Amino acid sequence: MANTAQADTTGAEDYRAPTAVDASAPIAALSKLTSIDDAKSLKVTVPTIQEFKTKAGVPVMFVQTTALPIVDVDLRFNAGSARDGSISKDGFGIANMTATMLEQGSKSLDEDAFTRAVETLGINLGSSAYKDMFIVSLRSLSDDKHLLPAVDLMTQMVSEPTFNDEVLARNKSRLLVGLQQQKQDPGSLASIAFDKALYGSHPYAHPSVGTLESVPTIQKQQLIDFKNRYLVAANASIAMTGNLTLVQAKKLAEDITTKLSAGQAAADLPEPKPLTKSQHIHIPFPSTQTTVLMGQLGSKRATNPTAQQQQTNFAVGNEVMAGGDFNARLMTEIRQNLGYTYGISGSMNPMLARGPYQIGFSTRNDKARAAIDASLAVIDDTLEKGVTQDEIRLTKDNLKNSFPMGFASNAGINGLLGMMNFYQLPNTYLADYVNRIDQVTLSGGQQNAARYLKSG
């Protein structure tokens, strides 16, 4: 891979040699499974997605399910840690601290009272900040006795947080302890170094939780400014799944958004600059293991059919090369044949701006260089020579067969809805997934691997 970032550090986990199993040998028990002979092509029933907007203009995606008396709600804002710098230069951790403190009291309820109210209702209510998005999530029983006061608490935490000074000071102290402990985690150290090397001065470069240098500088007014700027109707989207009618869902969405300020949508994030040359960053760490991350800039989240098909083509090809199962080329060579690691895999993480493509594994210190070289050789060979028709067919079948598991639960469905609504994907995105997989060809998989990854 050319123009890549590599970060490695000795890891903390003990080395585990691969088990002595011949993965190519037939499984005797399979001969007794007569049901395999009767297997038919997979028929996938995708949940019906209903769309509407609130009076404030907030887009909502809703799926009605009646199997359980539960409702899941995600309120998402285009307000992740990539927006920290717009509030204060080098103010890393502002979004994360805002999310933490939404759960710690409102104008009507102090921290203890708010916590008791959540516990009394038996609900899950929380908020979190990632690089792209800020999520407030709720899970409640669907009867009015539980759901209505739960939504009221959700509304309070978003529209009327207190950002108490004493609580803020306590949070900063606790977070600093956690950041110090992070220095003992080789995976965290490698991840931070990888993002910094790949993104440079881009907003994706810094960790969402902040740094030892930035957290002490976070001030209450910065949290207020972040909330007022980004936690607004023009910057929001909602996903709802559960035991509700469409009429009830519409009323619920109005209740959730009625107190949000109108505000303005967040500006587009800048595009990161590709690396001009490869970097290899080594972080010394006292351990028998080395954690390795390697990768390069990937793609943005595709929003049109052509780009979505291209990303699906890449995803299938990448599963052949770097999927986490034992059929993947990297797993076969680096784990099974060479015994360098217990597991190796890689994936693309499309975001609002170009997300990372990353491959990761851990290995013994004395095998680190050989494992890196062998991994790069597999990648370069795949990009140069391509994959086989049998590999593509097997991978397509595996992806299609595992697809229904994504909406086997309310939480799974709602997570997909939240992602789709946040990235403004059409409500046919799920229904079209199997067709996109079917449309992947051998040449398409190879062309898109070369489009996104650079050999060298």
C-alpha positions as CSV (number, residue, x, y, z in Angstrom):
1,M,0.0,0.0,0.0
2,A,1.5,3.3,-1.0
3,N,1.1,6.6,1.0
4,T,0.0,4.7,4.0
5,A,0.2,5.4,7.7
6,Q,1.5,2.7,10.0
7,A,1.5,2.8,13.8
8,D,2.8,0.0,15.9
9,T,3.3,-0.4,19.6
10,T,4.0,-3.4,21.8
11,G,0.7,-4.8,23.0
12,A,-0.4,-6.0,26.4
13,E,-2.0,-9.4,25.5
14,D,-0.1,-12.6,25.7
15,Y,0.8,-14.4,22.5
16,R,-1.5,-17.2,21.5
17,A,-0.2,-19.6,18.8
18,P,-2.7,-20.6,16.2
19,T,-4.5,-23.9,17.0
20,A,-3.4,-27.0,15.1
21,V,-6.5,-27.3,12.9
22,D,-6.6,-28.1,9.2
23,A,-9.1,-25.5,8.1
24,S,-9.2,-27.1,4.6
25,A,-10.2,-30.6,5.9
26,P,-13.9,-31.6,5.4
27,I,-16.1,-31.6,8.5
28,A,-17.4,-35.1,9.0
29,A,-20.6,-34.0,10.7
30,L,-21.7,-32.1,7.7
31,S,-22.4,-35.4,5.9
32,K,-25.2,-36.0,8.4
33,L,-26.9,-32.6,7.9
34,T,-29.5,-33.6,5.2
35,S,-31.1,-30.2,5.6
36,I,-28.2,-28.7,3.6
37,D,-29.4,-30.5,0.5
38,D,-32.8,-28.8,0.8
39,A,-31.4,-25.3,1.2
40,K,-33.0,-22.6,-0.9
41,S,-32.0,-19.2,-2.0
42,L,-32.3,-16.6,0.8
43,K,-35.4,-14.5,0.9
44,V,-34.9,-11.3,2.9
45,T,-37.8,-9.3,4.3
46,V,-36.6,-5.8,5.0
47,P,-38.5,-3.7,7.6
48,T,-40.9,-1.1,6.1
49,I,-39.5,2.4,6.7
50,Q,-41.9,5.3,7.0
51,E,-40.5,8.8,6.7
52,F,-41.9,12.2,7.8
53,K,-40.7,15.6,9.1
54,T,-41.6,17.4,12.3
55,K,-42.9,20.9,12.2
56,A,-39.4,22.1,13.0
57,G,-38.2,20.3,9.8
58,V,-36.4,17.4,11.5
59,P,-36.4,14.3,9.3
60,V,-37.7,11.1,10.9
61,M,-37.3,7.5,9.9
62,F,-39.7,5.1,11.7
63,V,-40.2,1.3,11.7
64,Q,-43.2,-0.1,13.5
65,T,-42.6,-3.4,15.4
66,T,-45.1,-5.1,17.6
67,A,-43.3,-8.2,18.9
68,L,-42.1,-6.4,22.1
69,P,-43.6,-3.5,24.1
70,I,-40.4,-1.4,23.6
71,V,-39.5,1.8,21.8
72,D,-36.0,2.8,20.7
73,V,-35.3,6.4,19.8
74,D,-32.1,8.0,18.4
75,L,-31.8,11.7,18.1
76,R,-28.6,12.5,16.1
77,F,-26.9,15.8,15.4
78,N,-24.2,16.6,12.9
79,A,-22.1,17.6,15.9
80,G,-19.3,15.2,16.6
81,S,-15.8,15.9,17.9
82,A,-14.9,17.1,14.4
83,R,-16.7,20.3,15.5
84,D,-14.6,20.9,18.7
85,G,-12.2,23.3,16.9
86,S,-15.1,25.5,15.7
87,I,-15.8,26.3,19.4
88,S,-12.3,26.7,20.6
89,K,-9.0,26.2,18.8
90,D,-7.5,22.9,20.0
91,G,-10.6,22.5,22.2
92,F,-10.4,18.8,21.8
93,G,-13.0,17.0,24.0
94,I,-15.8,19.7,24.0
95,A,-18.3,17.5,22.2
96,N,-17.5,14.5,24.4
97,M,-17.8,16.6,27.6
98,T,-21.1,18.1,26.4
99,A,-22.5,14.6,25.8
100,T,-21.3,13.4,29.3
101,M,-23.0,16.4,31.0
102,L,-26.3,16.1,29.3
103,E,-26.9,13.0,31.5
104,Q,-26.0,14.9,34.7
105,G,-28.9,17.2,35.4
106,S,-31.3,19.7,33.8
107,K,-32.8,23.0,35.0
108,S,-35.6,21.1,36.6
109,L,-33.6,18.2,38.1
110,D,-30.2,18.2,39.6
111,E,-27.8,15.3,38.9
112,D,-29.1,13.0,41.6
113,A,-32.7,13.7,40.9
114,F,-32.2,13.2,37.1
115,T,-30.5,9.8,37.8
116,R,-33.3,8.7,40.1
117,A,-35.9,9.6,37.5
118,V,-34.1,7.5,34.9
119,E,-33.8,4.6,37.3
120,T,-37.4,4.8,38.5
121,L,-38.7,4.5,34.9
122,G,-36.3,1.7,34.1
123,I,-35.2,3.3,30.9
124,N,-31.9,3.5,29.0
125,L,-31.2,7.2,28.3
126,G,-27.8,8.4,27.3
127,S,-25.7,10.6,25.0
128,S,-22.4,10.2,23.3
129,A,-20.1,12.0,20.8
130,Y,-18.2,10.4,17.9
131,K,-16.1,12.1,15.2
132,D,-19.1,12.8,12.9
133,M,-22.1,12.6,15.1
134,F,-23.6,13.4,18.5
135,I,-26.3,10.8,19.6
136,V,-28.9,11.0,22.3
137,S,-30.6,7.6,22.6
138,L,-33.6,6.3,24.5
139,R,-35.1,2.9,25.1
140,S,-38.3,2.7,27.0
141,L,-41.4,0.5,27.5
142,S,-44.0,1.7,25.0
143,D,-46.9,2.4,27.4
144,D,-47.7,6.0,28.1
145,K,-46.9,5.6,31.8
146,H,-43.2,5.0,30.9
147,L,-42.7,6.5,27.5
148,L,-44.2,10.0,28.1
149,P,-42.0,10.8,31.1
150,A,-39.0,9.2,29.4
151,V,-39.4,11.5,26.4
152,D,-39.8,14.5,28.8
153,L,-36.4,13.6,30.4
154,M,-34.9,13.2,26.9
155,T,-36.2,16.6,26.0
156,Q,-34.9,18.2,29.2
157,M,-31.4,16.8,28.8
158,V,-31.1,18.2,25.2
159,S,-32.8,21.6,25.7
160,E,-32.1,22.4,29.4
161,P,-28.8,21.0,30.5
162,T,-27.2,22.8,33.5
163,F,-23.5,22.1,32.9
164,N,-22.9,22.4,36.7
165,D,-19.4,23.8,37.5
166,E,-18.7,21.3,40.2
167,V,-19.8,18.4,38.1
168,L,-17.7,19.7,35.2
169,A,-14.6,19.8,37.5
170,R,-15.2,16.3,38.7
171,N,-15.7,15.0,35.1
172,K,-12.4,16.6,34.0
173,S,-10.5,15.0,36.9
174,R,-12.0,11.6,36.1
175,L,-11.3,11.9,32.4
176,L,-7.7,12.9,33.1
177,V,-7.2,9.8,35.1
178,G,-8.7,7.8,32.2
179,L,-6.4,9.5,29.7
180,Q,-3.4,8.7,31.9
181,Q,-4.5,5.0,32.1
182,Q,-4.8,5.1,28.3
183,K,-1.0,5.3,28.2
184,Q,-0.9,1.7,29.4
185,D,-3.1,0.5,26.5
186,P,-1.1,-0.2,23.4
187,G,-4.2,-0.4,21.2
188,S,-5.2,3.1,22.2
189,L,-1.7,4.5,21.7
190,A,-1.5,3.0,18.2
191,S,-5.0,4.3,17.3
192,I,-4.2,7.8,18.4
193,A,-0.9,7.8,16.5
194,F,-2.5,6.4,13.4
195,D,-5.3,9.0,13.3
196,K,-2.7,11.8,13.8
197,A,-0.5,10.5,11.1
198,L,-3.3,10.0,8.6
199,Y,-5.2,13.2,9.2
200,G,-2.6,15.7,10.3
201,S,-4.4,19.0,11.0
202,H,-7.9,17.7,9.9
203,P,-10.7,17.7,12.6
204,Y,-10.6,13.8,12.4
205,A,-7.1,13.7,13.7
206,H,-7.7,14.2,17.4
207,P,-9.4,11.7,19.8
208,S,-13.0,12.4,20.6
209,V,-12.4,12.3,24.3
210,G,-9.8,15.0,24.1
211,T,-6.2,14.9,25.3
212,L,-4.3,15.5,28.5
213,E,-3.5,19.0,27.3
214,S,-7.0,20.0,26.1
215,V,-9.3,18.5,28.8
216,P,-8.1,20.9,31.6
217,T,-8.9,23.9,29.4
218,I,-12.6,22.9,28.8
219,Q,-14.9,25.6,30.2
220,K,-18.6,25.7,30.9
221,Q,-19.2,28.4,28.3
222,Q,-17.7,26.3,25.6
223,L,-20.2,23.5,26.4
224,I,-23.0,26.1,26.3
225,D,-21.7,27.4,23.0
226,F,-21.5,23.9,21.5
227,K,-25.0,23.0,22.6
228,N,-26.5,26.3,21.2
229,R,-24.6,26.0,17.9
230,Y,-25.0,22.3,17.1
231,L,-27.8,20.7,19.2
232,V,-30.5,22.4,17.1
233,A,-33.4,21.4,14.8
234,A,-31.7,22.3,11.6
235,N,-28.8,20.0,12.5
236,A,-30.9,17.0,13.8
237,S,-32.4,13.7,12.6
238,I,-34.5,11.1,14.4
239,A,-34.8,7.3,14.1
240,M,-37.6,5.5,15.9
241,T,-38.3,1.7,16.1
242,G,-40.9,0.0,18.2
243,N,-44.4,-0.6,19.3
244,L,-46.0,2.6,18.1
245,T,-48.5,3.6,15.4
246,L,-47.5,6.2,12.8
247,V,-49.7,8.7,14.6
248,Q,-48.0,8.0,17.9
249,A,-44.6,8.2,16.3
250,K,-45.4,11.6,14.8
251,K,-46.5,12.9,18.1
252,L,-43.4,11.5,19.8
253,A,-41.2,13.2,17.3
254,E,-42.9,16.5,17.9
255,D,-42.5,16.2,21.7
256,I,-38.8,15.5,21.3
257,T,-38.1,18.4,19.0
258,T,-40.5,21.0,20.2
259,K,-38.0,22.7,22.5
260,L,-35.0,22.6,20.1
261,S,-33.8,25.9,18.8
262,A,-34.2,26.3,15.0
263,G,-30.5,27.0,14.5
264,Q,-28.6,26.3,11.3
265,A,-27.2,23.2,9.8
266,A,-23.5,22.6,10.4
267,A,-21.1,23.5,7.6
268,D,-19.5,20.8,5.5
269,L,-16.3,19.4,6.9
270,P,-13.1,20.0,4.9
271,E,-11.7,17.1,3.0
272,P,-8.5,15.6,4.4
273,K,-5.3,15.8,2.4
274,P,-3.9,12.5,1.2
275,L,-0.4,11.5,2.5
276,T,2.3,12.4,0.0
277,K,4.6,9.6,1.4
278,S,4.3,6.6,3.6
279,Q,4.9,6.9,7.3
280,H,6.0,4.3,9.9
281,I,5.6,5.3,13.5
282,H,7.0,3.1,16.2
283,I,6.0,3.7,19.9
284,P,8.2,1.9,22.4
285,F,6.2,0.0,25.0
286,P,7.3,-2.6,27.6
287,S,5.6,-5.8,26.4
288,T,6.1,-9.0,24.5
289,Q,3.5,-8.0,21.9
290,T,3.3,-5.4,19.2
291,T,0.0,-3.9,18.1
292,V,0.1,-2.9,14.4
293,L,-2.3,-0.6,12.5
294,M,-1.8,0.2,8.9
295,G,-4.0,2.0,6.3
296,Q,-4.7,5.1,4.3
297,L,-7.6,7.5,3.5
298,G,-10.7,5.7,2.4
299,S,-14.0,7.2,1.1
300,K,-16.8,9.4,2.1
301,R,-20.2,7.9,2.8
302,A,-21.8,7.3,-0.6
303,T,-25.2,8.9,-1.1
304,N,-26.0,8.2,-4.7
305,P,-26.6,4.8,-6.3
306,T,-23.5,4.8,-8.4
307,A,-21.2,5.5,-5.5
308,Q,-23.1,3.1,-3.3
309,Q,-22.5,0.3,-5.8
310,Q,-18.8,1.2,-6.0
311,Q,-18.5,1.0,-2.2
312,T,-20.3,-2.3,-2.2
313,N,-18.0,-3.6,-4.9
314,F,-15.1,-2.6,-2.7
315,A,-16.6,-4.1,0.4
316,V,-16.9,-7.5,-1.3
317,G,-13.4,-7.4,-2.6
318,N,-12.1,-6.3,0.8
319,E,-13.9,-9.2,2.5
320,V,-12.0,-11.6,0.3
321,M,-8.7,-9.9,1.2
322,A,-9.1,-8.6,4.8
323,G,-12.4,-9.9,6.2
324,G,-12.3,-11.4,9.7
325,D,-13.1,-15.0,8.8
326,F,-10.7,-17.8,8.0
327,N,-11.4,-17.6,4.3
328,A,-9.9,-14.1,4.0
329,R,-6.4,-14.0,2.4
330,L,-4.8,-12.0,5.2
331,M,-6.1,-14.4,7.9
332,T,-5.1,-17.4,5.9
333,E,-1.6,-16.2,5.2
334,I,-0.7,-14.3,8.4
335,R,-2.5,-16.4,10.9
336,Q,-2.8,-19.9,9.5
337,N,0.2,-20.3,7.3
338,L,2.8,-18.1,9.1
339,G,1.4,-18.1,12.7
340,Y,2.2,-14.5,13.3
341,T,-1.1,-13.4,14.8
342,Y,-4.3,-14.7,16.3
343,G,-6.4,-12.5,14.1
344,I,-6.1,-9.8,11.4
345,S,-8.7,-7.9,9.5
346,G,-9.3,-4.6,7.7
347,S,-12.2,-2.4,6.9
348,M,-13.3,0.9,5.4
349,N,-15.2,3.4,7.7
350,P,-16.9,5.9,5.3
351,M,-17.8,9.2,7.1
352,L,-19.0,12.7,6.2
353,A,-15.5,13.4,5.0
354,R,-13.1,10.7,3.8
355,G,-12.9,8.1,6.6
356,P,-10.0,5.7,7.2
357,Y,-9.2,2.3,5.7
358,Q,-7.4,0.4,8.4
359,I,-5.9,-3.1,8.9
360,G,-5.0,-4.2,12.4
361,F,-3.4,-7.1,14.3
362,S,-1.1,-7.9,17.2
363,T,2.0,-10.1,17.1
364,R,5.1,-11.0,19.0
365,N,7.7,-8.3,19.0
366,D,10.3,-10.4,17.2
367,K,7.8,-11.1,14.4
368,A,6.4,-7.6,13.9
369,R,8.5,-6.6,10.9
370,A,8.0,-9.9,9.2
371,A,4.3,-9.8,9.9
372,I,4.0,-6.2,8.4
373,D,6.0,-7.2,5.3
374,A,3.9,-10.3,4.8
375,S,0.7,-8.4,5.2
376,L,1.8,-5.8,2.7
377,A,2.8,-8.6,0.3
378,V,-0.7,-10.1,0.5
379,I,-2.3,-6.6,-0.1
380,D,0.0,-5.8,-3.0
381,D,-0.6,-9.3,-4.6
382,T,-4.4,-8.9,-4.3
383,L,-4.3,-5.4,-5.8
384,E,-2.0,-6.5,-8.7
385,K,-3.5,-9.9,-9.5
386,G,-7.1,-9.5,-8.2
387,V,-9.3,-12.1,-6.6
388,T,-11.0,-15.3,-8.0
389,Q,-14.5,-15.9,-9.1
390,D,-15.0,-18.5,-6.4
391,E,-13.8,-16.1,-3.7
392,I,-16.3,-13.4,-4.9
393,R,-19.1,-16.0,-5.0
394,L,-18.5,-17.3,-1.5
395,T,-18.1,-13.8,-0.1
396,K,-21.3,-12.5,-1.7
397,D,-23.2,-15.5,-0.3
398,N,-21.8,-14.9,3.2
399,L,-22.7,-11.2,3.1
400,K,-26.3,-11.8,2.0
401,N,-26.8,-14.6,4.5
402,S,-25.6,-12.5,7.4
403,F,-27.5,-9.4,6.3
404,P,-30.8,-10.2,8.1
405,M,-29.0,-10.3,11.4
406,G,-28.7,-6.5,11.2
407,F,-32.4,-6.1,11.8
408,A,-33.1,-9.1,14.1
409,S,-33.7,-6.7,17.0
410,N,-35.3,-3.3,17.6
411,A,-31.9,-1.9,18.5
412,G,-30.3,-3.3,15.3
413,I,-33.1,-1.8,13.1
414,N,-32.9,1.6,14.9
415,G,-29.1,1.8,14.5
416,L,-29.5,1.3,10.8
417,L,-32.2,3.9,10.6
418,G,-30.1,6.4,12.5
419,M,-27.1,5.8,10.2
420,M,-29.3,6.2,7.1
421,N,-31.1,9.3,8.3
422,F,-27.9,11.0,9.5
423,Y,-26.1,10.4,6.2
424,Q,-29.3,11.2,4.2
425,L,-29.5,7.8,2.5
426,P,-32.7,6.9,0.7
427,N,-35.2,4.6,2.6
428,T,-34.5,2.0,-0.1
429,Y,-30.9,1.7,1.0
430,L,-31.6,-1.5,3.0
431,A,-34.0,-3.0,0.4
432,D,-31.4,-2.4,-2.3
433,Y,-28.5,-4.0,-0.4
434,V,-28.9,-7.6,-1.6
435,N,-29.3,-6.3,-5.2
436,R,-26.1,-4.3,-4.8
437,I,-24.3,-7.5,-3.6
438,D,-25.7,-9.4,-6.6
439,Q,-24.5,-6.7,-8.9
440,V,-20.9,-7.1,-7.8
441,T,-18.7,-8.7,-10.5
442,L,-15.2,-10.0,-10.5
443,S,-14.0,-7.0,-12.5
444,G,-16.0,-4.6,-10.4
445,G,-14.5,-5.8,-7.2
446,Q,-11.0,-5.5,-8.6
447,Q,-11.5,-2.1,-10.1
448,N,-12.9,-0.6,-6.9
449,A,-10.1,-2.2,-4.8
450,A,-7.7,-0.3,-7.0
451,R,-9.8,2.8,-6.9
452,Y,-9.6,3.0,-3.1
453,L,-6.3,1.3,-2.2
454,K,-2.9,2.1,-3.7
455,S,-0.3,-0.6,-4.1
456,G,3.3,0.1,-3.6
